[in-house]
Structure formats: structure tokens, C-alpha cells
Amino acid sequence: MVLIVNGARTETAATSLPALLEELDYQHRHLAIAVNHEVVPRAAWAKAMLNDGDAIEIITPRQGG
């Protein structure tokens, strides 16, 4: 399946959000995620299924000054 992850075309075998996060090594991090411009609450991640062509934005917090 092909997804757009943070603006980049990404080929993956993942069909769920948890599987994609594991494949991309995002496990156990503080994240905000949107699928097709809709924020997915953390409580819904386990049930979030992905489809070919979905646009995924994974945002990690940063500190700066």
C-alpha cells in the first residue's frame, strides 16, 4: 500500500495506524496524528485502519527558544 506520510510517498505493508507507527519506529513517543486532515485521538489509534492513498501527518513536540 502507498501512503503519504508527512508529505513523502511511503510504501508500507501496514494496514493500521499502530502497525504504521511500529514500522516507522514511532512507538512510545508523544505524538499527534492526523489521517486525511482529521486528528485521530490517541484513544482511537488502536482501531484506526489505513487505506491506500491516505495522507498521514505525524507531529512530534519540540522545544526551542
Legacy VTK file of the C-alpha trace (Angstrom):
# vtk DataFile Version 3.0
C-alpha trace
ASCII
DATASET POLYDATA
POINTS 65 float
0.000 0.000 0.000
1.145 3.557 -0.648
0.588 6.295 1.926
1.688 9.905 2.099
3.448 10.253 5.467
4.460 13.794 6.414
4.361 14.741 2.748
6.505 11.844 1.499
5.282 8.893 -0.542
5.740 5.809 1.646
5.236 2.180 0.649
4.129 0.021 3.566
2.541 -3.287 4.456
0.853 -1.649 7.466
-2.932 -1.541 7.336
-3.492 0.033 10.746
-2.161 3.107 12.490
-0.409 1.107 15.264
1.328 -1.079 12.661
2.489 2.002 10.734
3.838 3.641 13.897
5.747 0.472 14.729
7.112 0.159 11.201
8.289 3.789 11.249
9.721 3.367 14.778
7.396 5.912 16.397
6.370 3.641 19.307
6.238 5.091 22.819
6.621 8.723 21.788
4.452 11.736 22.420
2.676 12.311 19.117
-0.255 13.975 17.454
-1.598 12.227 14.358
-3.966 13.262 11.586
-5.286 10.985 8.859
-6.625 12.800 5.797
-6.615 16.117 7.712
-8.657 14.705 10.628
-6.980 14.455 14.027
-7.127 10.930 15.424
-7.442 10.931 19.231
-4.936 8.657 20.959
-7.814 6.558 22.319
-8.818 5.742 18.713
-5.351 4.818 17.412
-5.761 1.090 18.106
-8.821 0.899 15.846
-7.630 3.288 13.122
-7.372 1.424 9.823
-5.480 2.828 6.842
-6.347 2.795 3.144
-4.204 3.114 0.055
-3.530 6.789 -0.655
-4.246 8.067 2.874
-2.333 11.168 3.965
-0.841 10.763 7.441
0.699 13.626 9.412
2.735 12.614 12.463
3.695 15.555 14.644
6.183 15.346 17.497
6.603 18.093 20.114
9.765 20.179 20.050
11.273 22.644 22.450
13.061 25.745 21.419
13.889 29.210 22.419
LINES 1 66
65 0 1 2 3 4 5 6 7 8 9 10 11 12 13 14 15 16 17 18 19 20 21 22 23 24 25 26 27 28 29 30 31 32 33 34 35 36 37 38 39 40 41 42 43 44 45 46 47 48 49 50 51 52 53 54 55 56 57 58 59 60 61 62 63 64
